[in-house]
Amino acid sequence: MSIQPVTKQVRWQDFMVVNEVEMVLEIAARQGWDDCEIFGSGDMITEPQETMGWDLIPADQYKYSIPTEAISRLHQLINAGIQVKGVIIADDQRSRQEPEPSPEPRFSLIPLKTILSAIGKVLLKVLTVAAIVALVGVGAIVLLYLSPFILLFSLMSMGQGTSVEYDPKLVVLVDDGQGGTAWISLFTWYD
């Protein structure tokens, strides 16, 4: 019986080297990690830094808790054989920055149609709650006295826009296959 040398056992034309970025993204796709994406590139940082509205903090210097699901994802990568070069928390500060002053007034006029629609919706809710309260036997009169305040609060909150929340990310650093280091956002959570 003859044994073939290793060079004859491997078909070199089919040999593919997959870099660690591709491996991370493949694991993320298999696991359904929709928030996993390439975040940037560069070497591991040793001190917290701010760049383009992001606070970049080495994970061991992050003063808040990191969700267990984020740690679990990191462990899954390590157990899959991926050599993690570092872990960074990228905390988006753009939503926390003071807005630039604008020459426009700080209030906005709400169209009459919007106001009437809101009044109708609020009154419907108030009447529904009043009917339920009356059925339960608790005085609906108290609720009727509160309805103007509820209406006023609803109208005041209508003119305010919804702000976009930017949240912290757990970012892992892995070899990009070209001699550099890729930063991959592995998990995003909400404060």
Secondary structure, 3 states (H helix, E strand, C coil): CCCCCHHHHCCHHHCCCCCHHHHHHHHHHHHCCCCCEEEEECCCCCCCEEECCEEEEEHHHCCCCCCHHHHHHHHHHHHCCCCCCEEEEEEECHHHCCCCCCCCCCCCCCCHHHHHHHHHHHHHHHHHHHHHHHHHCCCHHHHHHHHHHHHHHHHHHHCCCCCCCCCCEEEEEEECCCCCEEEEEEEECCC
